[in-house]
Amino acid sequence: MANFDFNLRKFNTSNIYSYFLNHPEATKQELATNLNLTLPTVNKNIDYLSELGLIQVSGSRGKTGGRRATTYSLCSQAKIALGLDITKHHVSCVMVDLYGEIISFKRNRLVFEFTDSYFEDVAKLLEAFIDTNQIDRQKILGVGIGIPALVQSDNQTVFYSGIMDFRQNTYEMFSKYIPYEISMFNDAKASCFAEKWVNKDIQNTFYIMLSNNVGGAMIINGQVYSGDNFRSAEVGHITLVPNGRQCYCGQCGCVDPYLAATNLSQDDLDGYFEKLKTTTDEKTLDDFDKYMDYIAATVNIVRSILDCDIILGGYVGEYLEPYLDEIKKRAIKISTFDSDADYIKLCSYQHESIAAGAALHYIAQFINTI
């Protein structure tokens, strides 16, 4: 009986806290009505969550002259999580709050090498980011690290890394210098997790990450599907052009060497897409025309196999809105079954999705404890 009462109390507390995650503010009466709870139950839980510093009085509501109802809201920065996006030449740092929103971010140039000095430099960049943003270190839930490598379900063990020299002891090297709880995530899976956070109703979707490398993630029945060997959705290694360009994996003709963001620009996509709006340079226009063909062909392969929505994300996804209709036309032209291409979507979480997605795992973990 005691266990039942505890579970019921936790269920009610979780429901009330989740309500604040999805609503900017609420009165006690609104909570009681919308969650089918008694006012005494609501009162106890409001007091409990307030004592934990998780909710706060935000104002009042009602007619002037009468008694106004107190409104409450989430303390969005009662806890925060940090995220890192590690690439060959840069490290991005982000801070996300309990809503999952980016509070601050900074992109730093740092050339990757598997040395103590590199991992120490990453830690220094992170600490400088914390200091600059005046973050209370007691509030840090953990640091999620997005890397272009495949990672086991323990979020510690790298088992494939063809792009950069990540090794089996990568986790130990990060944890040697970063004094917080850390977890590592495949960059595409992290980016997809951020997308799912924004679009909680997603059930079946394939996410194509068009970043400096091409990755993928698959959501089935609302959950990220990892596969039997934690290497599902590796769309970057589908053969797109037989005997084509050399891929970092050692094969030829993979999607990655055709759709990686570095095909468009090495480090300035903003500048590239600004130039694309007005350029008359035939090579630039021809190269991007082919790039759209490669997107359409890749999308068609995935669609033919999985028959679900496809989201275009990653660094390039942020810039594709002006070209989406054209990509759809090209996809329809080569499709056997589809008469429209409304299944092709653009990412909602457009900025720093890898680092944010890695951080969001800690936010989700914390929310589940309430």
Secondary structure, DSSP 8 states (H G I E B T S, - for coil): -HHHHHHHHHHHHHHHHHHHHHSS-EEHHHHHHHHT--HHHHHHHHHHHHHTTSEEEEEEES-TTS--EEEEEE-TTSSEEEEEEE-SSEEEEEEE-TTS-EEEEEEEE----SSHHHHHHHHHHHHHHHHHTT--GGGEEEEEEEESSEE-TTSS-EEE-SSS---TTHHHHHHHH--S-EEEEEHHHHHHHHHHHH-TT--SEEEEEESSSEEEEEEETTEEE--TTS-TT-GGGSBSSTT-SB-TTS-BSBSHHHHSGGGT-SS-HHHHHHHHHH---HHHHHHHHHHHHHHHHHHHHHHHHH-SEEEEEHHHHTT-GGGHHHHHHHHHHT-SS-S--TTEEE-S--SSHHHHHHHHHHHHHHHTT-
